[in-house]
Amino acid sequence: MSNKTQSPSGKDEKQLEAERLLARVEREGEALGTSSFARTANKAKDHLGASDIDANDPIEVWGTRIGRIGGAIFAIILVLWLINHFTR
């Protein structure tokens, strides 16, 4: 005989637990998927705002902000130029 505990529907406890966990992951995955744009926007804001730099050094903070924002502007201009140049 098997040591598995059978439920009234004939499934063992491990299988029922796995089904409950899969259902929970599916529910939570949908909630996380809807906020991925918000998380990405917050990460970009924190990166461009230099939140990862030591806040006690204002020169480093502003230099990092200027450099990162300048790099983003340069990347946008470069992409636009490349599109314009190679699609004519």
PAVEX-531739 format. One line per field, with one value per atom (N, C-alpha, C): residue number from 1; chain; atom name; x, y, z. Coordinates in pm, whole numbers, padded with zeros to 5 digits. Example, Ala and Ser with C-alpha at 12.3 -4.5 7.8 and 13.67 -1.06 7.14 Angstrom:
2
resi: c(1;1;1;2;2;2)
chain: c(A;A;A;A;A;A)
name: c(N;CA;C;N;CA;C)
c1: c(01319;01230;01320;01285;01367;01290)
c2: c(-00569;-00450;-00330;-00225;-00106;00003)
c3: c(00780;00780;00780;00708;00714;00787)
This chain:
88
resi: c(1;1;1;2;2;2;3;3;3;4;4;4;5;5;5;6;6;6;7;7;7;8;8;8;9;9;9;10;10;10;11;11;11;12;12;12;13;13;13;14;14;14;15;15;15;16;16;16;17;17;17;18;18;18;19;19;19;20;20;20;21;21;21;22;22;22;23;23;23;24;24;24;25;25;25;26;26;26;27;27;27;28;28;28;29;29;29;30;30;30;31;31;31;32;32;32;33;33;33;34;34;34;35;35;35;36;36;36;37;37;37;38;38;38;39;39;39;40;40;40;41;41;41;42;42;42;43;43;43;44;44;44;45;45;45;46;46;46;47;47;47;48;48;48;49;49;49;50;50;50;51;51;51;52;52;52;53;53;53;54;54;54;55;55;55;56;56;56;57;57;57;58;58;58;59;59;59;60;60;60;61;61;61;62;62;62;63;63;63;64;64;64;65;65;65;66;66;66;67;67;67;68;68;68;69;69;69;70;70;70;71;71;71;72;72;72;73;73;73;74;74;74;75;75;75;76;76;76;77;77;77;78;78;78;79;79;79;80;80;80;81;81;81;82;82;82;83;83;83;84;84;84;85;85;85;86;86;86;87;87;87;88;88;88)
chain: c(A;A;A;A;A;A;A;A;A;A;A;A;A;A;A;A;A;A;A;A;A;A;A;A;A;A;A;A;A;A;A;A;A;A;A;A;A;A;A;A;A;A;A;A;A;A;A;A;A;A;A;A;A;A;A;A;A;A;A;A;A;A;A;A;A;A;A;A;A;A;A;A;A;A;A;A;A;A;A;A;A;A;A;A;A;A;A;A;A;A;A;A;A;A;A;A;A;A;A;A;A;A;A;A;A;A;A;A;A;A;A;A;A;A;A;A;A;A;A;A;A;A;A;A;A;A;A;A;A;A;A;A;A;A;A;A;A;A;A;A;A;A;A;A;A;A;A;A;A;A;A;A;A;A;A;A;A;A;A;A;A;A;A;A;A;A;A;A;A;A;A;A;A;A;A;A;A;A;A;A;A;A;A;A;A;A;A;A;A;A;A;A;A;A;A;A;A;A;A;A;A;A;A;A;A;A;A;A;A;A;A;A;A;A;A;A;A;A;A;A;A;A;A;A;A;A;A;A;A;A;A;A;A;A;A;A;A;A;A;A;A;A;A;A;A;A;A;A;A;A;A;A;A;A;A;A;A;A;A;A;A;A;A;A)
name: c(N;CA;C;N;CA;C;N;CA;C;N;CA;C;N;CA;C;N;CA;C;N;CA;C;N;CA;C;N;CA;C;N;CA;C;N;CA;C;N;CA;C;N;CA;C;N;CA;C;N;CA;C;N;CA;C;N;CA;C;N;CA;C;N;CA;C;N;CA;C;N;CA;C;N;CA;C;N;CA;C;N;CA;C;N;CA;C;N;CA;C;N;CA;C;N;CA;C;N;CA;C;N;CA;C;N;CA;C;N;CA;C;N;CA;C;N;CA;C;N;CA;C;N;CA;C;N;CA;C;N;CA;C;N;CA;C;N;CA;C;N;CA;C;N;CA;C;N;CA;C;N;CA;C;N;CA;C;N;CA;C;N;CA;C;N;CA;C;N;CA;C;N;CA;C;N;CA;C;N;CA;C;N;CA;C;N;CA;C;N;CA;C;N;CA;C;N;CA;C;N;CA;C;N;CA;C;N;CA;C;N;CA;C;N;CA;C;N;CA;C;N;CA;C;N;CA;C;N;CA;C;N;CA;C;N;CA;C;N;CA;C;N;CA;C;N;CA;C;N;CA;C;N;CA;C;N;CA;C;N;CA;C;N;CA;C;N;CA;C;N;CA;C;N;CA;C;N;CA;C;N;CA;C;N;CA;C;N;CA;C;N;CA;C;N;CA;C;N;CA;C;N;CA;C;N;CA;C)
c1: c(00083;00000;00088;00035;00107;00085;00185;00175;00110;00073;00016;-00124;-00155;-00287;-00374;-00485;-00573;-00686;-00718;-00832;-00956;-01074;-01197;-01198;-01129;-01129;-01024;-00947;-00851;-00710;-00687;-00555;-00483;-00351;-00276;-00250;-00207;-00189;-00083;00023;00127;00074;-00007;-00063;-00160;-00241;-00332;-00255;-00149;-00067;00000;00048;00109;00007;-00114;-00218;-00253;-00258;-00284;-00172;-00048;00065;00066;00036;00031;-00080;-00193;-00302;-00262;-00192;-00146;-00043;00050;00150;00083;-00016;-00088;-00159;-00224;-00292;-00194;-00084;00013;00093;00115;00188;00114;-00017;-00097;-00085;-00086;-00075;00063;00166;00301;00321;00260;00276;00216;00110;00047;00129;00212;00289;00434;00466;00604;00643;00548;00577;00609;00533;00558;00693;00728;00859;00972;00958;01061;01074;00962;00966;01033;01004;01068;01218;01257;01400;01472;01410;01470;01479;01375;01375;01485;01496;01601;01740;01756;01887;01926;01834;01865;01876;01807;01813;01931;02013;02134;02104;02000;01966;02063;02147;02243;02377;02390;02514;02506;02621;02628;02566;02460;02387;02463;02570;02646;02741;02760;02850;02768;02727;02639;02703;02836;02903;02893;02914;02904;02760;02663;02523;02487;02517;02482;02564;02690;02770;02716;02672;02614;02483;02399;02272;02295;02385;02413;02467;02559;02616;02514;02429;02330;02221;02176;02074;02135;02258;02326;02344;02377;02391;02259;02149;02018;01979;02005;01974;02058;02186;02274;02225;02182;02134;02007;01918;01795;01829;01918;01958;02026;02112;02181;02082;01986;01887;01807;01764;01689;01773;01898;01987;02006;02026;02044;01919;01803;01678;01666;01693;01682;01784;01904;02012;01992;01948;01940;01802;01704;01573;01541;01632;01609;01621)
c2: c(-00117;00000;00124;00230;00356;00440;00522;00610;00744;00764;00891;00908;01029;01061;01100;01034;01058;01151;01247;01335;01267;01321;01260;01255;01349;01348;01252;01186;01088;01144;01271;01331;01331;01313;01316;01461;01481;01615;01696;01633;01705;01762;01684;01730;01847;01839;01948;02075;02060;02175;02237;02154;02204;02281;02231;02302;02435;02438;02565;02665;02620;02708;02761;02676;02720;02824;02803;02900;03034;03029;03152;03225;03152;03213;03278;03214;03270;03400;03402;03525;03637;03608;03712;03754;03664;03698;03802;03792;03891;04027;04031;04158;04220;04138;04190;04235;04167;04203;04338;04374;04503;04619;04596;04705;04706;04627;04624;04756;04823;04954;05054;05049;05141;05114;04986;04954;05000;04982;05025;05177;05247;05394;05442;05377;05416;05388;05276;05246;05349;05390;05491;05625;05662;05788;05786;05676;05666;05669;05606;05603;05743;05810;05943;06046;06023;06113;06088;05989;05954;05919;05838;05798;05696;05636;05536;05596;05729;05799;05856;05872;05928;06068;06085;06213;06322;06288;06388;06468;06427;06496;06554;06681;06738;06748;06765;06773;06639;06531;06398;06370;06409;06386;06462;06591;06670;06630;06595;06547;06418;06329;06202;06227;06314;06346;06405;06502;06566;06465;06380;06279;06179;06131;06031;06090;06210;06274;06310;06360;06389;06265;06154;06028;05981;05998;05959;06048;06178;06269;06234;06206;06167;06039;05941;05815;05837;05921;05950;06019;06121;06192;06098;06010;05914;05821;05769;05680;05754;05877;05955;05984;06016;06043;05918;05804;05679;05642;05660;05633;05724;05853;05950;05921;05888;05867;05742;05633;05506;05474;05561;05535;05627;05706;05795;05720)
c3: c(00000;00000;00000;-00048;-00059;00066;00101;00216;00180;00057;00012;00069;00110;00159;00041;00024;-00089;-00047;-00134;-00111;-00167;-00138;-00192;-00345;-00411;-00558;-00614;-00528;-00574;-00593;-00565;-00581;-00447;-00451;-00326;-00284;-00164;-00106;-00180;-00224;-00298;-00428;-00497;-00623;-00599;-00495;-00462;-00426;-00349;-00312;-00436;-00526;-00649;-00732;-00741;-00815;-00751;-00618;-00548;-00572;-00569;-00593;-00736;-00832;-00972;-00993;-00929;-00941;-00879;-00767;-00700;-00787;-00845;-00932;-01052;-01108;-01223;-01184;-01068;-01023;-00998;-00928;-00894;-01016;-01110;-01231;-01313;-01317;-01389;-01324;-01191;-01121;-01141;-01142;-01162;-01305;-01401;-01541;-01574;-01504;-01533;-01481;-01382;-01325;-01375;-01474;-01522;-01586;-01653;-01711;-01601;-01492;-01381;-01316;-01301;-01243;-01333;-01462;-01557;-01556;-01551;-01546;-01418;-01306;-01179;-01181;-01241;-01251;-01337;-01447;-01535;-01463;-01391;-01315;-01209;-01137;-01035;-01098;-01213;-01278;-01327;-01396;-01447;-01334;-01225;-01110;-01019;-01051;-00976;-00830;-00810;-00673;-00615;-00699;-00652;-00613;-00622;-00591;-00449;-00386;-00251;-00250;-00175;-00172;-00097;-00026;00049;-00038;-00163;-00254;-00369;-00359;-00461;-00598;-00604;-00733;-00805;-00733;-00793;-00838;-00757;-00791;-00919;-00925;-01042;-01164;-01145;-01258;-01316;-01228;-01273;-01346;-01290;-01356;-01494;-01503;-01631;-01732;-01688;-01777;-01825;-01735;-01775;-01865;-01832;-01916;-02051;-02051;-02178;-02263;-02200;-02272;-02332;-02257;-02309;-02428;-02417;-02528;-02650;-02628;-02739;-02805;-02726;-02783;-02866;-02818;-02894;-03025;-03018;-03140;-03238;-03189;-03275;-03343;-03270;-03330;-03436;-03407;-03506;-03630;-03609;-03723;-03808;-03743;-03816;-03895;-03834;-03906;-04025;-04006;-04112;-04223;-04184;-04281;-04366;-04305;-04376;-04433;-04413;-04470;-04586;-04628;-04743;-04872)
